[in-house]
Amino acid sequence: MVTKRFMLAVVSVSLVFVWTETANAAAYPLAAGGGSGLQYGIGGGLPLPIQPKITATGTVFPPLQVPPAGGATTPTGIVLQTDVRTGTNPKDIRIVYPLLSKPAAYKKIGVFNDNPALYQVATNLSVVFPATSQTAMFSLGTSAQPSVGRTGPTTVSFTTGLGSLNKITYSNALNRRFGGPGRFFVGNPGTKPAGALATGVNATVWAIAIKGSGSMQGNPPCTHPALVPPFPGTNRTGCLAAIIQAVPDPLASAAVWGAPVGATVNTPGGTPMALVTTPNKPKKGPKPGIYVAAAAADGAILFSAPAGALTGLTNMASSTGYPWTTGMIVVSAPLAGGVGEKYTLTGMDSRVNGVGTIQLVAGTLSRRFTTKANANRAWLRLNIPEPSVALGTVGALAMLGLCHGLARRRSR
């Protein structure tokens, strides 16, 4: 039988190993009181986790909806940095333990004002950074070490799909290439929360099925006349929503924001209810897939009901990711559905000897069967205080490791 004393020794040795696995590395906890976090988004109309439209550009970051693990007030995560007593700036960063996390929560938002082809989007997602069994590595790339840090020369462009029109460009006025890979997990708990249409769906999109004109127009605000009692907005027979739902890629262990250059994830279209008839016939969409709706001016669905046996749409996606950087990125998808997309984001590093705030940005380029391309982006901020409390944090981690080991013993 493994004793408590032995288990504590194992945990302590493991932590010491992590502490010293790189030369003169030290553990730095995130600063209490906020500042650190993660935010990402698909195109111009779907910030994730959901919040109002993101207008942040340059080094101005949006509200970061994925907080530190343990909460913003008392974060429990640490970063490993080159010791302040040795080496040059900027300090390398290595992240092994979960640093940022957000449990799944069902939320929906009207997006018509940002995308005239859609009514509303709903999600049920959890986020963990870095992804389980993965490590985030940020360092300064040099000509002598071209594979370290952010890949490629100081200014470099990468293209993918759709005639190579999808493009992301990296640059840095300081002639630096600080950054690197650090993927995060995005998924759902496999349950059906109140208000959701299906189990195990990452995102549900209510698309405007008929643009039309006059009484057949589908633009909000509108209400389909079949709905009783009537809802606010003009009665229009064109107030029909085509449902598009995204299910997780069963083979993907992490999203591709912050991935090494060229990493790709393919997402199935349709829903768990989607049907495949015979190998010679196309995949059908979700059933029922067309809904009569009542929609507010921003596209938010006030009420909906299935409209016969019409099938909805599939939206298979292929997304390619790229690493984090403290420099500038320009993410462009000119063939994005509804309107072309182009975004400019810039990171920054105000750390002095490893202490201070570092902001990194990353992008992905996606190709979708129904809604075409998207230029996607992500923001990451780490607020790193003086390392004087690092030892206490490592001690706390040792205790957490011991408790976890004991809990596993009790569950056997």
Helices and strands as residue ranges (DSSP letters): H 4-20, E 25-29, E 37-42, E 46-48, E 78-82, E 93-95, E 100-110, E 118-129, E 136-140, E 156-159, G 162-164, E 167-171, E 178-180, E 185-187, E 203-208, G 214-216, E 222-223, E 234-235, E 240-246, E 264-267, E 290-295, E 301-306, E 317-321, E 324-325, E 328-333, E 341-346, E 348-349, E 356-368, E 372-384, G 387-389, H 390-411
